[in-house]
């Protein structure tokens, strides 16, 4: 019988608190001139000046001194960012227990808050105050970031295979020193804490998805954990971060690890996804599906080489599964990708036209793809270890899947490959017979599918701002009417967010991740005197709606008064003119980044 395993005891033994662990319970004391953050469980403490944001470690006596303050509980410090008027310290104000990973509790960030240390704002110029106000609005957006996970005593950035092969001494270092910097969402925010040597307060946050569930096979519990880690090297929103940068880092690059625990054994299967590693863009222009533009650049072959060299170094043999269409703009991009892959040795490229082969929602046709790559997947294998740390098997390669967004088709495909691998793992562990499959049990299969649907939704919210499409294909293997309605609502939500909101959200990500650095020594990024879509779009929308209404009304009155016909023509012409103007200048009406633009 399948159950929600978030509150279940882990199947592998809990470990004692690790030497490099962070403080679990923190107390925030807010004085007029400083913030004091101290560990409730007997650890250290530090103060943050409210005037300039300077950090200073405190002794136990200093931390306890003073009583005229506001006291509250916080669950971690995510870092600090310095703007024009001072510093802003990001703290975790609430959390949710998400489950456990390798025996350590994992928490999901429910809410965060920036503590202001910006008294110097009174000394800024008028333009600097306007700039600071915009930067502060971006921090508000960052406070609501989806899908952040952390552990106080376990590095979550390393998959099981990498973590199991670390030198013994490394696990005794602070968490931030163990972490893979690619997957630390708050990497840029931790620099001042690292310089101040506040190791016990430094919590690496991982953005992605964490799902866990438990069921029984042969009267013994099985736990499945699905953990995705988003890379920070090309962090961004769906339409403003496409393809790769010159270093070969791709947008929406995600490492997904599926773990299975049974009878003292733990297995791990890794897949990755990422945008097509060419230089390309898709600029929003109010159309539902903006044109794809492949950027001609002499560095393109090297960009592709850098990307796959990095993958091979980290994961081993690579199989590329390209799920894009063969027609239209997608087809042109796919053909360019295929042409570049011919130059890359030792990387297998497989194109699978998902929409064509699986048309009608026929999810089972993914077996056609699996038949093509089954031998490679079985050769790459998976990682298997027991509770004593003895390694039985290692995963020697990776499947890299992509569509255009690396969300919907990619999630469906990855879930299919993950189920095939899970069957092999459970067979090896003795939980299934040599020909058994989790698909033979409706409850277990439904639990597995639910995990992948929720996983896809979470990754989609982080990149596109809406729930994933094609969730029905994962959950039921076919499209249903409620699923079609949900997909329609999600598609409309994506359209609205991508066109009218994601430019600002991209600015927030660029600010938090350090791609844009605030400095008094550079000119304001907002003194461009450009066209402000936020000002003109509501006016244009009102004219269009009003024109349509007036045209409809006057046409209904034509029979009573011939002059209404002339009025109708004028209203219709005015409305058509405004619509044509908006359409011709669609890019100008859309929300676009103001800090970094396209990089």
Secondary structure as GFF3:
##gff-version 3
##sequence-region A 1 599
A	DSSP	beta_strand	3	4	.	.	.	ID=ss1
A	DSSP	beta_strand	26	30	.	.	.	ID=ss2
A	DSSP	beta_strand	34	39	.	.	.	ID=ss3
A	DSSP	beta_strand	45	49	.	.	.	ID=ss4
A	DSSP	beta_strand	55	58	.	.	.	ID=ss5
A	DSSP	alpha_helix	60	64	.	.	.	ID=ss6
A	DSSP	beta_strand	70	74	.	.	.	ID=ss7
A	DSSP	beta_strand	76	82	.	.	.	ID=ss8
A	DSSP	beta_strand	87	101	.	.	.	ID=ss9
A	DSSP	beta_strand	104	117	.	.	.	ID=ss10
A	DSSP	three_ten_helix	119	123	.	.	.	ID=ss11
A	DSSP	alpha_helix	126	143	.	.	.	ID=ss12
A	DSSP	beta_strand	148	150	.	.	.	ID=ss13
A	DSSP	alpha_helix	160	164	.	.	.	ID=ss14
A	DSSP	three_ten_helix	168	172	.	.	.	ID=ss15
A	DSSP	alpha_helix	175	178	.	.	.	ID=ss16
A	DSSP	three_ten_helix	181	183	.	.	.	ID=ss17
A	DSSP	three_ten_helix	187	190	.	.	.	ID=ss18
A	DSSP	alpha_helix	191	195	.	.	.	ID=ss19
A	DSSP	three_ten_helix	199	201	.	.	.	ID=ss20
A	DSSP	beta_strand	206	217	.	.	.	ID=ss21
A	DSSP	beta_strand	220	230	.	.	.	ID=ss22
A	DSSP	beta_strand	254	262	.	.	.	ID=ss23
A	DSSP	beta_strand	265	273	.	.	.	ID=ss24
A	DSSP	beta_strand	280	281	.	.	.	ID=ss25
A	DSSP	beta_strand	293	294	.	.	.	ID=ss26
A	DSSP	alpha_helix	300	315	.	.	.	ID=ss27
A	DSSP	beta_strand	317	322	.	.	.	ID=ss28
A	DSSP	alpha_helix	328	341	.	.	.	ID=ss29
A	DSSP	beta_strand	347	351	.	.	.	ID=ss30
A	DSSP	alpha_helix	354	357	.	.	.	ID=ss31
A	DSSP	three_ten_helix	363	365	.	.	.	ID=ss32
A	DSSP	alpha_helix	366	380	.	.	.	ID=ss33
A	DSSP	beta_strand	383	386	.	.	.	ID=ss34
A	DSSP	beta_strand	391	393	.	.	.	ID=ss35
A	DSSP	beta_strand	397	402	.	.	.	ID=ss36
A	DSSP	alpha_helix	408	429	.	.	.	ID=ss37
A	DSSP	three_ten_helix	438	440	.	.	.	ID=ss38
A	DSSP	alpha_helix	442	463	.	.	.	ID=ss39
A	DSSP	alpha_helix	471	475	.	.	.	ID=ss40
A	DSSP	alpha_helix	481	500	.	.	.	ID=ss41
A	DSSP	alpha_helix	502	513	.	.	.	ID=ss42
A	DSSP	alpha_helix	533	556	.	.	.	ID=ss43
A	DSSP	alpha_helix	563	584	.	.	.	ID=ss44
A	DSSP	alpha_helix	586	589	.	.	.	ID=ss45
###
